[in-house]
Amino acid sequence: MGRPLLYDIIEKPATSCIITLCSLIWFLIQKKSIGYSQVGLSYETATQGHYWRIITSAFSHISVLHLVFNMSALWSLGVVEQLKHLGLGTAYYLHYTLVLVIFSGGLVIGMYHLLIGRFKIEYFRRVTAVGYSCVVFGWMTILSVKQPSSKLDLFGVLSLPISFAPFESLIFTSIIVPQASFLGHLSGILVGYAVSWGLIGGMNNYWAVTMLGWIVVVFVFSLKKSGAYDFSFLEIESVSDASLPSLRFVGNGRTLQASAVPLSGVEVI
């Protein structure tokens, strides 16, 4: 008799929450008939200030097969949360999930910029990336360095040695799924190695909260600036109420004169 699923969910709280979030977003995308071009990340949209797409592209999946493949791999990689004795654990998982989402998304755009600007390959200007694969490949890489004896289970039937899983999966998905983003997966691997080797480190609760705060700020303002959504509460409107005191300059412009109406219910002390 197998281990009850509830125990694994309790031991992998962050992984379980992310899988639930991605599943809910997929359901919303299907219900609202949202296309990948509306949430995906491309060089063209990034240069137009759509920085919010770094987040939406990571957590969005268009097909159910895409979702199941990524979430199945992510569930297996959730073992990171159970390896606190190796300096990993849930806090580490959350901290570096933020790093993987942002840095891998930024690296993809950097690669597109190089290929377009240096090698004049205009094809990459409109290529749109979508899915959690960057983060999945990042965690494969981190686990292959931190715990090389681990196995990566896919769909409960396929088991890969984690030490070879990043590049095996990179080649496998590129052959089986031609639409798979080779550069997106490669960026996840590169950021994963940077984290594993300590090139990107020092994340703690303070820096994670600070980083999350800036992500929210950039997300909201870039979403508004791009015109994808109207945040009317961010507008500052001029007030022209005749009942309020007014100030104006008179004479040579150095004298300030105030005019006001009597205010009832106000005491001056």
Backbone hydrogen bonds in HBPLUS format (Angstrom, degrees):
<---DONOR---> <-ACCEPTOR-->    atom                        ^
c    i                          cat <-CA-CA->   ^        H-A-AA   ^      H-
h    n   atom  resd res      DA  || num        DHA   H-A  angle D-A-AA Bond
n    s   type  num  typ     dist DA aas  dist angle  dist       angle   num
A0007-TYR N   A0004-PRO O   3.20 MM   3  5.84 138.3  2.38 114.2 122.2     1
A0008-ASP N   A0005-LEU O   3.04 MM   3  5.30 117.9  2.44 102.8 117.6     2
A0009-ILE N   A0005-LEU O   3.01 MM   4  6.35 155.6  2.07 154.6 162.2     3
A0010-ILE N   A0006-LEU O   2.99 MM   4  6.23 155.7  2.05 148.3 154.2     4
A0011-GLU N   A0007-TYR O   3.03 MM   4  6.26 149.0  2.13 142.2 150.7     5
A0012-LYS N   A0008-ASP O   2.86 MM   4  5.96 121.0  2.22 139.2 154.3     6
A0012-LYS N   A0009-ILE O   3.28 MM   3  5.05 141.2  2.44  91.2 102.1     7
A0016-SER N   A0012-LYS O   2.93 MM   4  6.02 161.8  1.96 154.0 159.7     8
A0017-CYS N   A0013-PRO O   3.00 MM   4  6.18 153.6  2.07 143.6 150.5     9
A0018-ILE N   A0014-ALA O   2.98 MM   4  6.23 158.5  2.02 152.6 158.0    10
A0019-ILE N   A0015-THR O   2.97 MM   4  6.17 162.6  2.00 153.2 157.8    11
A0020-THR N   A0016-SER O   2.99 MM   4  6.16 156.6  2.05 143.6 150.3    12
A0021-LEU N   A0017-CYS O   2.86 MM   4  6.06 157.3  1.91 146.4 152.8    13
A0022-CYS N   A0018-ILE O   2.90 MM   4  6.10 169.1  1.91 154.8 156.8    14
A0023-SER N   A0019-ILE O   2.99 MM   4  6.09 151.7  2.07 142.5 150.7    15
A0024-LEU N   A0020-THR O   2.93 MM   4  6.14 155.6  1.99 149.4 155.8    16
A0025-ILE N   A0021-LEU O   2.93 MM   4  6.17 158.2  1.98 152.3 158.5    17
A0026-TRP N   A0022-CYS O   2.93 MM   4  6.11 154.5  1.99 141.8 149.0    18
A0027-PHE N   A0023-SER O   2.98 MM   4  6.24 157.5  2.03 145.0 151.0    19
A0028-LEU N   A0024-LEU O   2.94 MM   4  6.22 155.1  2.00 146.3 153.0    20
A0029-ILE N   A0025-ILE O   2.86 MM   4  6.11 157.9  1.91 151.4 157.4    21
A0030-GLN N   A0026-TRP O   2.97 MM   4  6.25 157.7  2.02 150.8 156.5    22
A0031-LYS N   A0027-PHE O   2.90 MM   4  6.10 158.8  1.95 147.9 154.2    23
A0032-LYS N   A0028-LEU O   2.86 MM   4  5.95 158.9  1.91 152.3 157.3    24
A0033-SER N   A0029-ILE O   2.93 MM   4  5.69 109.2  2.44 131.8 146.6    25
A0034-ILE N   A0029-ILE O   2.97 MM   5  4.98 159.1  2.02 140.9 146.8    26
A0033-SER N   A0030-GLN O   3.34 MM   3  5.01 151.3  2.42  92.3 100.5    27
A0038-GLN N   A0035-GLY O   3.00 MM   3  5.50 155.7  2.06 112.9 120.5    28
A0039-VAL N   A0036-TYR O   3.24 MM   3  5.45 147.2  2.36 103.2 111.9    29
A0040-GLY N   A0036-TYR O   2.68 MM   4  5.34 143.9  1.80 156.4 164.9    30
A0041-LEU N   A0129-ALA O   2.88 MM  88  5.11 164.6  1.91 149.1 150.9    31
A0129-ALA N   A0041-LEU O   2.78 MM  88  5.11 169.0  1.79 146.5 145.7    32
A0046-ALA N   A0042-SER O   2.98 MM   4  6.12 152.4  2.06 146.2 154.5    33
A0047-THR N   A0043-TYR O   3.01 MM   4  6.21 158.0  2.06 152.4 156.8    34
A0044-GLU N   A0125-ARG O   3.07 MM  81  5.57 143.2  2.21 166.3 159.1    35
A0048-GLN N   A0045-THR O   3.14 MM   3  4.99 139.2  2.31  92.3 104.4    36
A0050-HIS N   A0045-THR O   3.04 MM   5  5.50 159.4  2.09 153.8 150.6    37
A0049-GLY N   A0046-ALA O   3.04 MM   3  5.28 160.3  2.08 110.7 113.7    38
A0053-ARG N   A0050-HIS O   3.13 MM   3  5.88 164.7  2.15 118.4 123.0    39
A0054-ILE N   A0051-TYR O   3.10 MM   3  5.89 165.7  2.12 121.6 125.2    40
A0055-ILE N   A0052-TRP O   3.12 MM   3  5.70 139.6  2.29 111.2 120.0    41
A0056-THR N   A0052-TRP O   3.23 MM   4  6.60 168.5  2.24 151.8 152.8    42
A0057-SER N   A0053-ARG O   2.83 MM   4  5.44 157.7  1.88 135.6 142.5    43
A0059-PHE N   A0055-ILE O   3.36 MM   4  6.68 154.3  2.44 154.5 160.3    44
A0131-GLY N   A0057-SER O   2.64 MM  74  5.85 174.7  1.64 158.4 156.8    45
A0067-LEU N   A0063-SER O   3.13 MM   4  6.43 159.7  2.17 147.6 152.8    46
A0068-VAL N   A0064-VAL O   2.88 MM   4  6.06 167.1  1.90 152.0 155.2    47
A0069-PHE N   A0065-LEU O   2.96 MM   4  6.05 165.4  1.98 150.3 154.3    48
A0070-ASN N   A0066-HIS O   3.16 MM   4  6.29 171.8  2.17 149.4 151.9    49
A0071-MET N   A0067-LEU O   2.89 MM   4  5.97 166.6  1.91 156.2 160.6    50
A0072-SER N   A0068-VAL O   2.86 MM   4  5.79 149.9  1.95 143.5 151.4    51
A0073-ALA N   A0069-PHE O   3.15 MM   4  6.35 162.4  2.18 146.9 151.1    52
A0074-LEU N   A0070-ASN O   2.88 MM   4  6.07 156.5  1.94 145.0 152.6    53
A0075-TRP N   A0071-MET O   2.89 MM   4  5.97 152.6  1.97 141.5 147.9    54
A0076-SER N   A0072-SER O   3.30 MM   4  6.58 155.2  2.37 142.4 147.7    55
A0077-LEU N   A0073-ALA O   3.00 MM   4  6.28 151.4  2.08 146.6 155.3    56
A0078-GLY N   A0074-LEU O   2.95 MM   4  6.12 117.6  2.35 139.7 155.1    57
A0078-GLY N   A0075-TRP O   3.24 MM   3  5.12 145.7  2.36  93.1 103.1    58
A0080-VAL N   A0077-LEU O   3.11 MM   3  6.24 173.0  2.12 130.0 130.6    59
A0081-GLU N   A0078-GLY O   2.96 MM   3  5.75 151.4  2.04 121.4 126.5    60
A0082-GLN N   A0079-VAL O   2.84 MM   3  5.14 145.5  1.96 108.0 119.0    61
A0083-LEU N   A0080-VAL O   3.22 MM   3  5.34 166.8  2.24 108.2 111.5    62
A0089-GLY N   A0080-VAL O   3.07 MM   9  5.89 153.5  2.14 150.3 147.9    63
A0086-LEU N   A0083-LEU O   3.01 MM   3  5.48 158.3  2.06 111.4 118.4    64
A0088-LEU N   A0083-LEU O   3.17 MM   5  5.37 149.6  2.27 142.1 137.6    65
A0087-GLY N   A0084-LYS O   3.01 MM   3  5.11 160.0  2.06 111.7 113.6    66
A0093-TYR N   A0089-GLY O   2.98 MM   4  6.16 155.1  2.04 146.8 154.7    67
A0094-LEU N   A0090-THR O   2.94 MM   4  6.21 159.3  1.99 153.8 157.8    68
A0095-HIS N   A0091-ALA O   2.91 MM   4  6.10 168.6  1.93 156.0 159.5    69
A0096-TYR N   A0092-TYR O   3.02 MM   4  6.13 172.9  2.02 154.6 156.2    70
A0097-THR N   A0093-TYR O   2.96 MM   4  5.92 126.3  2.26 135.5 148.8    71
A0098-LEU N   A0094-LEU O   3.34 MM   4  6.58 157.6  2.39 147.5 150.4    72
A0100-LEU N   A0096-TYR O   2.90 MM   4  5.97 161.1  1.94 137.8 142.8    73
A0101-VAL N   A0097-THR O   2.97 MM   4  6.14 161.8  2.00 151.6 155.9    74
A0102-ILE N   A0098-LEU O   3.13 MM   4  6.31 176.8  2.13 156.2 156.7    75
A0103-PHE N   A0099-VAL O   2.84 MM   4  5.72 160.1  1.88 154.9 160.4    76
A0104-SER N   A0100-LEU O   3.05 MM   4  5.49 150.4  2.14 128.1 137.4    77
A0105-GLY N   A0101-VAL O   3.28 MM   4  6.11 152.2  2.36 131.1 138.9    78
A0106-GLY N   A0102-ILE O   2.95 MM   4  6.13 158.8  1.99 147.9 154.2    79
A0107-LEU N   A0103-PHE O   2.83 MM   4  5.96 150.9  1.91 144.2 152.5    80
A0108-VAL N   A0104-SER O   3.00 MM   4  6.18 152.3  2.07 144.8 151.2    81
A0109-ILE N   A0105-GLY O   3.28 MM   4  6.58 162.5  2.31 146.9 150.2    82
A0110-GLY N   A0106-GLY O   2.97 MM   4  6.23 150.7  2.05 142.3 151.3    83
A0111-MET N   A0107-LEU O   2.86 MM   4  6.14 152.7  1.93 150.3 156.9    84
A0112-TYR N   A0108-VAL O   2.94 MM   4  6.27 160.1  1.98 151.8 157.4    85
A0113-HIS N   A0109-ILE O   2.89 MM   4  6.11 156.5  1.95 147.3 153.9    86
A0114-LEU N   A0110-GLY O   3.03 MM   4  6.29 153.8  2.10 144.9 151.3    87
A0115-LEU N   A0111-MET O   2.97 MM   4  6.22 166.6  1.99 155.9 159.0    88
A0116-ILE N   A0112-TYR O   2.88 MM   4  6.01 152.9  1.95 151.3 158.7    89
A0117-GLY N   A0113-HIS O   2.80 MM   4  5.73 164.0  1.83 147.3 152.6    90
A0118-ARG N   A0114-LEU O   2.82 MM   4  5.30 151.5  1.90 135.3 145.0    91
A0121-ILE N   A0115-LEU O   2.98 MM   6  5.69 173.9  1.99 141.1 141.3    92
A0120-LYS N   A0116-ILE O   3.11 MM   4  4.53 122.2  2.46 109.3 116.5    93
A0124-PHE N   A0121-ILE O   3.38 MM   3  6.37 155.8  2.44 124.8 126.3    94
A0125-ARG N   A0122-GLU O   2.97 MM   3  5.38 163.6  2.00 115.7 120.8    95
A0136-VAL N   A0132-TYR O   3.08 MM   4  6.36 160.6  2.11 151.7 157.9    96
A0137-PHE N   A0133-SER O   2.82 MM   4  5.99 168.9  1.83 161.7 162.5    97
A0138-GLY N   A0134-CYS O   2.99 MM   4  6.15 144.3  2.12 136.8 147.4    98
A0139-TRP N   A0135-VAL O   2.93 MM   4  6.23 157.1  1.99 153.7 157.8    99
A0140-MET N   A0136-VAL O   2.96 MM   4  6.22 151.1  2.05 146.4 155.2   100
A0141-THR N   A0137-PHE O   3.08 MM   4  6.24 158.2  2.13 143.1 147.9   101
A0142-ILE N   A0138-GLY O   2.99 MM   4  6.29 162.9  2.02 150.3 154.9   102
A0143-LEU N   A0139-TRP O   2.94 MM   4  5.97 167.1  1.96 148.5 152.2   103
A0144-SER N   A0140-MET O   2.90 MM   4  6.05 143.7  2.04 140.9 151.6   104
A0145-VAL N   A0141-THR O   3.20 MM   4  6.48 135.5  2.41 143.1 153.3   105
A0145-VAL N   A0142-ILE O   3.23 MM   3  5.37 136.4  2.43  97.8 109.1   106
A0146-LYS N   A0142-ILE O   2.89 MM   4  6.09 167.9  1.91 154.5 158.5   107
A0147-GLN N   A0143-LEU O   2.73 MM   4  5.23 157.4  1.78 137.8 144.9   108
A0150-SER N   A0147-GLN O   3.06 MM   3  5.84 170.5  2.07 128.9 131.1   109
A0162-ILE N   A0150-SER O   3.03 MM  12  5.49 167.9  2.04 142.4 140.5   110
A0152-LEU N   A0160-LEU O   2.72 MM   8  5.01 165.2  1.75 151.7 157.0   111
A0160-LEU N   A0152-LEU O   2.83 MM   8  5.01 158.7  1.88 137.1 143.6   112
A0154-LEU N   A0158-LEU O   2.69 MM   4  5.05 161.9  1.72 154.5 160.7   113
A0157-VAL N   A0154-LEU O   3.15 MM   3  6.21 160.7  2.19 133.2 133.1   114
A0158-LEU N   A0154-LEU O   3.08 MM   4  5.05 172.6  2.09 155.5 153.2   115
A0164-PHE N   A0161-PRO O   3.12 MM   3  5.82 150.5  2.21 118.4 125.2   116
A0165-ALA N   A0161-PRO O   3.08 MM   4  6.02 125.0  2.39 141.4 155.9   117
A0168-GLU N   A0164-PHE O   2.97 MM   4  5.95 161.0  2.01 163.2 167.7   118
A0169-SER N   A0165-ALA O   2.79 MM   4  5.66 165.7  1.81 150.6 154.8   119
A0170-LEU N   A0166-PRO O   2.97 MM   4  6.08 145.6  2.09 134.9 145.2   120
A0171-ILE N   A0167-PHE O   3.04 MM   4  6.17 163.9  2.07 146.6 148.8   121
A0172-PHE N   A0168-GLU O   2.84 MM   4  5.95 162.9  1.87 149.6 155.5   122
A0173-THR N   A0169-SER O   2.88 MM   4  5.84 172.4  1.88 148.3 150.7   123
A0174-SER N   A0170-LEU O   3.24 MM   4  6.21 148.5  2.35 133.5 142.1   124
A0175-ILE N   A0171-ILE O   3.07 MM   4  6.28 143.5  2.21 146.6 155.3   125
A0176-ILE N   A0172-PHE O   2.90 MM   4  6.05 176.6  1.90 160.8 161.9   126
A0177-VAL N   A0173-THR O   2.81 MM   4  5.24 149.4  1.90 129.7 140.0   127
A0180-ALA N   A0177-VAL O   2.91 MM   3  5.47 163.1  1.94 121.0 126.7   128
A0185-HIS N   A0181-SER O   3.01 MM   4  6.24 163.4  2.04 152.2 155.4   129
A0186-LEU N   A0182-PHE O   2.86 MM   4  6.03 158.5  1.91 147.8 154.9   130
A0187-SER N   A0183-LEU O   2.86 MM   4  5.96 150.0  1.95 141.5 149.1   131
A0188-GLY N   A0184-GLY O   3.23 MM   4  6.51 150.6  2.32 140.8 147.7   132
A0189-ILE N   A0185-HIS O   3.11 MM   4  6.47 152.4  2.18 146.9 154.2   133
A0190-LEU N   A0186-LEU O   2.95 MM   4  6.23 162.4  1.98 153.8 158.0   134
A0191-VAL N   A0187-SER O   2.97 MM   4  6.15 164.6  1.99 151.1 154.9   135
A0192-GLY N   A0188-GLY O   2.89 MM   4  5.95 149.2  1.99 139.6 149.2   136
A0193-TYR N   A0189-ILE O   2.95 MM   4  6.27 153.2  2.02 150.6 156.5   137
A0194-ALA N   A0190-LEU O   3.02 MM   4  6.27 154.2  2.09 143.2 150.7   138
A0195-VAL N   A0191-VAL O   2.95 MM   4  6.23 148.9  2.05 147.9 155.4   139
A0196-SER N   A0192-GLY O   2.91 MM   4  6.12 165.0  1.93 149.1 153.6   140
A0197-TRP N   A0193-TYR O   2.88 MM   4  5.94 159.3  1.92 153.1 157.0   141
A0199-LEU N   A0194-ALA O   2.76 MM   5  4.87 126.2  2.05 155.1 164.4   142
A0200-ILE N   A0194-ALA O   3.03 MM   6  5.64 144.0  2.16 127.0 124.0   143
A0198-GLY N   A0195-VAL O   3.14 MM   3  5.21 160.5  2.18 105.8 111.1   144
A0208-ALA N   A0204-ASN O   2.88 MM   4  5.96 155.3  1.94 154.7 162.7   145
A0209-VAL N   A0205-ASN O   2.93 MM   4  6.05 163.6  1.96 149.9 153.5   146
A0210-THR N   A0206-TYR O   2.94 MM   4  6.14 160.8  1.98 149.0 155.2   147
A0211-MET N   A0207-TRP O   2.83 MM   4  5.88 160.9  1.86 143.3 149.0   148
A0212-LEU N   A0208-ALA O   2.85 MM   4  6.00 156.4  1.91 144.2 151.3   149
A0213-GLY N   A0209-VAL O   2.87 MM   4  6.06 153.0  1.94 145.9 153.2   150
A0214-TRP N   A0210-THR O   3.07 MM   4  6.41 159.7  2.11 151.4 155.5   151
A0215-ILE N   A0211-MET O   2.92 MM   4  6.15 151.0  2.01 146.1 155.0   152
A0216-VAL N   A0212-LEU O   2.99 MM   4  6.27 157.0  2.04 149.9 154.7   153
A0217-VAL N   A0213-GLY O   3.05 MM   4  6.35 161.1  2.08 148.5 153.6   154
A0218-VAL N   A0214-TRP O   2.90 MM   4  6.04 175.3  1.90 155.4 156.8   155
A0219-PHE N   A0215-ILE O   2.82 MM   4  5.82 154.7  1.88 144.4 152.9   156
A0220-VAL N   A0216-VAL O   2.95 MM   4  6.11 168.7  1.96 153.3 155.0   157
A0221-PHE N   A0217-VAL O   3.03 MM   4  6.19 175.3  2.03 156.7 158.2   158
A0222-SER N   A0218-VAL O   2.87 MM   4  5.73 156.9  1.93 144.6 151.6   159
A0223-LEU N   A0219-PHE O   2.97 MM   4  5.94 145.8  2.09 138.2 148.1   160
A0224-LYS N   A0220-VAL O   2.97 MM   4  6.22 149.8  2.06 144.4 152.5   161
A0225-LYS N   A0221-PHE O   2.82 MM   4  5.95 163.5  1.85 145.4 150.7   162
A0226-SER N   A0222-SER O   2.96 MM   4  5.89 153.1  2.03 139.1 145.5   163
A0227-GLY N   A0224-LYS O   3.05 MM   3  5.21 148.4  2.15 102.2 112.1   164
A0234-LEU N   A0231-PHE O   3.09 MM   3  5.79 165.7  2.11 119.9 124.5   165
A0235-GLU N   A0232-SER O   3.14 MM   3  5.54 165.8  2.16 112.7 117.1   166
A0244-LEU N   A0241-ASP O   3.10 MM   3  5.75 168.5  2.11 120.8 124.5   167
A0246-SER N   A0259-SER O   3.03 MM  13  5.60 161.9  2.06 160.6 166.3   168
A0259-SER N   A0246-SER O   3.12 MM  13  5.60 166.7  2.13 160.3 163.4   169
A0248-ARG N   A0257-GLN O   3.13 MM   9  5.62 155.8  2.19 155.9 163.1   170
A0257-GLN N   A0248-ARG O   2.96 MM   9  5.62 177.3  1.96 173.9 173.2   171
A0250-VAL N   A0255-THR O   3.04 MM   5  5.61 159.1  2.09 152.1 158.4   172
A0253-GLY N   A0250-VAL O   3.23 MM   3  5.43 156.2  2.29 116.1 122.4   173
